[in-house]
Amino acid sequence: MERGWLVVLLGVVCWCAGAAGVELTFELPDNAKECFYEEIEKGTASSLEFQVVTGGHYDVDVVLEGPSRQILYREIKQQYGQFQFTPETTGTYQVCFSNEFSTFSHKLIYVDFQVGDEPQLPGVGEHFTAMTQMESSSQKIHEDLNSIIDYQTHHRLREAQSRKRAEDLNERVLFWAVGETLGILVITVGQVMVLKNFFADKKGNQASY
């Protein structure tokens, strides 16, 4: 029995590893625009999710357009967003990310563009009778693993974002400390020179008397 559960678990893991999904992280330079295209059939449920991980004020412009160039979704200078839609026509849909408003800040952006429902496990739902206990358990494990992957992805994004903010803060503190140190050195040298000149002038006046 334990061996059977092991086989089921391995099958679920392999199926999860082989499941297709348009999910990526890319770098968007300043004054740049990147577009992604996807062929979508009519009536296919789709979803778009994005998040700015690092860069500038953590904002980006997003536009989702249909085959006839009609705008389905638009966001201006947003850090993250999510949009679900069901196309009414078959064709090429494009989502564009714009950083043209930024003059020097690069952005690291996470995109998850899912089209259609995820296929079922092999052998599950292919017969007319009710699912067996083994099939139900396999499906439940499959769904739980997908949830775990989704949670891990978002935790990694938050971790990367927090790390970048910590590094930026550390860099600013370092520069501020260096500036304070240089300021203290300049003030110290100035005070020494003033005192040195003061005593030198005093000795010169005493010698003249």
Secondary structure, DSSP 8 states (H G I E B T S, - for coil): -HHHHHHHHHHHHHHHHH---EEEEEEE-TT-EEEEEEEE-TT--EEEEEEEEESTTS-EEEEEE-TTS-EEEEEEEESEEEEEE--SS-EEEEEEEE-TT-SS--EEEEEEEEES-----TTTT-SSS---HHHHHHHHHHHHHHHHHHHHHHHHHHHHHHHHHHHHHHHHHHHHHHHHHHHHHHHHHHHHHHHHHHHHHHHHHHHH-
